[in-house]
Amino acid sequence: MDAERTADLKSRGFTVLRFTNEQVLHRLSSVITQILKSLDHMAQAEQTENTSQETNLVTPLASSPLSGGQRGASAWAVDAACSGNPGPMEYRGIDLATGAEIFHFGPVHGTNNVGEFLAIVHALALLWKKGDTQKTIYSDSYNAILWVKKKQCKTKLKRTPQTEQLYQIISRAEQWLKTHAYRNPIIKWETAEWGEIPADFGRK
């Protein structure tokens, strides 16, 4: 019966140690030593498993899209620039394969984050019109990518007569996102590894 119970517990992932009454009563130090050894072995096994899981979670950083990879050959990069916060803001999109400027908007009174958001949506809308669902869009703005995914520009820019034009554009961009199921990948440009995004205005 004990053997069956032990086998059942082991099959469920438990570590089973069995001691006789005599061992517990007369050889307690030996019992404690065995328990400590077992606990140490379990801790080492858990550490090895965690290390293995962490290794599996680490994805090697992709090479730069400018290095000739397939994704870089069919990708656009977008970026915004703003003199002040808020201030005159503009954004643009660049074809990574040719270096050509695909679109440019502004300047209008706004913020850099708003420009980064609108640049992504502008690129998505152009690609939608072209029927291109494969081209990748790179942006170096984590916030803008998140806003696009949530279909909402969560700017703190005050709505005033000066910013009303921009707010109208933001509203149209949000509406476009809500009514179009785009499939183009939007990827964070890794500036620390790849250098400045090619759409950068070079005004830092």
Secondary structure per residue as TSV (DSSP state, phi and psi in degrees):
chain	resnum	aa	ss	phi	psi
A	1	M	-	360.0	-43.7
A	2	D	H	-62.9	-39.0
A	3	A	H	-63.3	-40.6
A	4	E	H	-66.1	-42.9
A	5	R	H	-63.7	-41.3
A	6	T	H	-62.2	-45.0
A	7	A	H	-62.1	-39.3
A	8	D	H	-65.3	-44.3
A	9	L	H	-64.7	-40.8
A	10	K	H	-65.0	-35.7
A	11	S	H	-66.2	-22.1
A	12	R	T	-95.6	7.0
A	13	G	T	95.3	4.7
A	14	F	-	-83.5	149.2
A	15	T	-	-96.4	125.0
A	16	V	-	-112.1	126.2
A	17	L	-	-119.2	130.9
A	18	R	-	-121.6	134.8
A	19	F	-	-132.4	147.2
A	20	T	-	-82.1	163.2
A	21	N	H	-59.3	-38.2
A	22	E	H	-64.2	-39.4
A	23	Q	H	-63.9	-43.3
A	24	V	H	-66.6	-39.4
A	25	L	H	-79.4	-37.9
A	26	H	H	-114.6	-14.8
A	27	R	-	-132.4	50.8
A	28	L	H	-62.6	-38.7
A	29	S	H	-62.3	-37.0
A	30	S	H	-67.3	-39.5
A	31	V	H	-61.7	-46.3
A	32	I	H	-62.2	-40.9
A	33	T	H	-60.4	-43.2
A	34	Q	H	-64.6	-40.0
A	35	I	H	-63.6	-44.8
A	36	L	H	-63.5	-40.5
A	37	K	H	-62.2	-40.9
A	38	S	H	-64.9	-42.9
A	39	L	H	-63.3	-40.4
A	40	D	H	-63.7	-40.8
A	41	H	H	-63.9	-41.5
A	42	M	H	-64.0	-40.9
A	43	A	H	-64.1	-41.1
A	44	Q	H	-65.4	-40.1
A	45	A	H	-64.4	-40.5
A	46	E	H	-66.4	-40.4
A	47	Q	H	-63.2	-41.3
A	48	T	H	-62.5	-41.9
A	49	E	H	-65.3	-43.0
A	50	N	H	-64.0	-40.1
A	51	T	H	-62.7	-40.2
A	52	S	H	-64.2	-41.8
A	53	Q	H	-65.5	-41.7
A	54	E	H	-63.8	-38.5
A	55	T	H	-62.2	-39.7
A	56	N	H	-68.3	-27.3
A	57	L	H	-79.9	-19.9
A	58	V	-	-80.6	117.0
A	59	T	-	-99.8	125.4
A	60	P	-	-56.0	135.6
A	61	L	-	-63.9	129.5
A	62	A	-	-64.9	150.8
A	63	S	-	-68.9	161.7
A	64	S	-	-58.0	139.4
A	65	P	G	-61.3	-15.9
A	66	L	G	-85.7	-3.1
A	67	S	G	-86.9	6.8
A	68	G	T	100.6	7.3
A	69	G	-	-68.3	163.6
A	70	Q	H	-60.9	-41.0
A	71	R	H	-66.8	-36.7
A	72	G	H	-69.4	-29.6
A	73	A	H	-72.3	-18.3
A	74	S	T	-132.1	65.2
A	75	A	E	-151.1	153.9
A	76	W	E	-115.8	151.9
A	77	A	E	-119.4	138.1
A	78	V	E	-124.4	152.4
A	79	D	E	-160.1	163.0
A	80	A	E	-130.5	160.5
A	81	A	E	-138.4	144.4
A	82	C	E	-146.0	125.6
A	83	S	S	-90.2	93.6
A	84	G	S	102.4	173.2
A	85	N	S	-146.4	90.9
A	86	P	S	-80.9	175.7
A	87	G	E	178.8	-169.7
A	88	P	E	-62.4	120.6
A	89	M	E	-120.5	142.2
A	90	E	E	-145.6	160.1
A	91	Y	E	-144.4	165.0
A	92	R	E	-157.0	167.9
A	93	G	E	-127.3	140.6
A	94	I	E	-123.3	138.3
A	95	D	E	-81.1	118.6
A	96	L	T	-66.8	-28.0
A	97	A	T	-72.5	-35.5
A	98	T	T	-114.7	-19.4
A	99	G	-	81.3	1.5
A	100	A	-	-74.6	144.6
A	101	E	E	-79.4	120.9
A	102	I	E	-85.6	-40.7
A	103	F	E	-153.0	158.3
A	104	H	E	-150.3	133.8
A	105	F	E	-134.7	140.7
A	106	G	E	107.8	-176.3
A	107	P	E	-85.0	148.4
A	108	V	E	-134.5	162.6
A	109	H	E	-73.0	120.4
A	110	G	E	-171.6	-153.9
A	111	T	-	-129.3	163.6
A	112	N	H	-64.2	-42.4
A	113	N	H	-61.2	-40.9
A	114	V	H	-62.6	-42.7
A	115	G	H	-61.7	-41.0
A	116	E	H	-62.7	-41.2
A	117	F	H	-63.3	-50.6
A	118	L	H	-64.8	-32.7
A	119	A	H	-63.2	-41.5
A	120	I	H	-65.1	-45.8
A	121	V	H	-64.9	-39.8
A	122	H	H	-58.6	-45.2
A	123	A	H	-63.0	-44.3
A	124	L	H	-60.2	-43.2
A	125	A	H	-65.4	-40.7
A	126	L	H	-64.4	-43.7
A	127	L	H	-66.0	-34.5
A	128	W	H	-62.4	-44.2
A	129	K	H	-63.1	-33.9
A	130	K	H	-79.2	-11.0
A	131	G	T	75.4	20.6
A	132	D	-	-97.1	107.9
A	133	T	-	-105.3	2.6
A	134	Q	S	-102.5	-28.4
A	135	K	-	-63.2	135.4
A	136	T	E	-85.5	144.6
A	137	I	E	-114.5	125.7
A	138	Y	E	-104.6	136.0
A	139	S	E	-138.8	143.4
A	140	D	S	-93.4	9.3
A	141	S	-	-106.4	109.8
A	142	Y	H	-63.0	-42.0
A	143	N	H	-60.8	-45.3
A	144	A	H	-62.5	-42.4
A	145	I	H	-62.0	-41.8
A	146	L	H	-64.9	-42.6
A	147	W	H	-62.1	-40.9
A	148	V	H	-63.0	-43.8
A	149	K	H	-64.0	-33.4
A	150	K	H	-88.4	-3.4
A	151	K	T	61.1	32.1
A	152	Q	-	-150.3	128.5
A	153	C	-	-87.6	102.2
A	154	K	-	-90.8	54.3
A	155	T	-	-78.7	151.9
A	156	K	-	-101.2	10.1
A	157	L	-	-62.9	130.1
A	158	K	-	-69.4	140.5
A	159	R	-	-88.1	110.4
A	160	T	-	-133.3	171.3
A	161	P	T	-55.3	-31.3
A	162	Q	T	-71.7	-30.5
A	163	T	T	-103.7	3.2
A	164	E	H	-60.6	-41.8
A	165	Q	H	-58.6	-44.1
A	166	L	H	-65.9	-39.1
A	167	Y	H	-64.5	-33.0
A	168	Q	H	-65.0	-39.4
A	169	I	H	-67.5	-41.4
A	170	I	H	-58.9	-44.2
A	171	S	H	-60.7	-42.7
A	172	R	H	-66.1	-37.3
A	173	A	H	-65.4	-43.7
A	174	E	H	-63.4	-40.8
A	175	Q	H	-64.8	-38.9
A	176	W	H	-61.6	-44.8
A	177	L	H	-61.5	-35.8
A	178	K	H	-75.1	-18.3
A	179	T	H	-114.4	3.7
A	180	H	-	-131.6	122.9
A	181	A	-	-91.4	72.4
A	182	Y	-	-67.0	155.6
A	183	R	-	-124.3	2.3
A	184	N	-	-67.1	131.7
A	185	P	-	-65.5	137.8
A	186	I	E	-116.7	116.5
A	187	I	E	-121.9	140.2
A	188	K	E	-70.9	125.6
A	189	W	-	-77.2	123.2
A	190	E	-	-87.3	87.0
A	191	T	H	-59.7	-39.9
A	192	A	H	-62.4	-30.0
A	193	E	H	-97.7	-33.2
A	194	W	H	-108.3	-8.2
A	195	G	-	88.8	-176.7
A	196	E	S	-62.4	143.3
A	197	I	-	-63.0	138.8
A	198	P	T	-58.3	-22.6
A	199	A	T	-82.6	-0.5
A	200	D	-	-59.1	143.0
A	201	F	-	-84.8	-7.0
A	202	G	S	67.0	36.0
A	203	R	-	-114.0	15.8
A	204	K	-	-74.1	360.0
